[in-house]
Amino acid sequence: MAYRIVAAECVACDACVAVCPNGAIAVKRGTYVIDPDKCTECRKRTDGPQCASVCPTDCCQPA
């Protein structure tokens, strides 16, 4: 299961982009999105989803 960004709560702080080891997060039409084909929930790389761990508004959620 990939993560998603709850756009209504996202403040576009850019913190999630820098910590994603897979390059799965990008800006599309002014909104941050997570590519489900690239998102691995950081399995085998870290202790958990890095985007969720740095998000100040908790808008990175499991899909």
Secondary structure, DSSP 8 states (H G I E B T S, - for coil): --EEE-TTT-----HHHHH-TT--EEEETTEEEE-TTT--TTTTTSSS-HHHHH-TT--EEE-
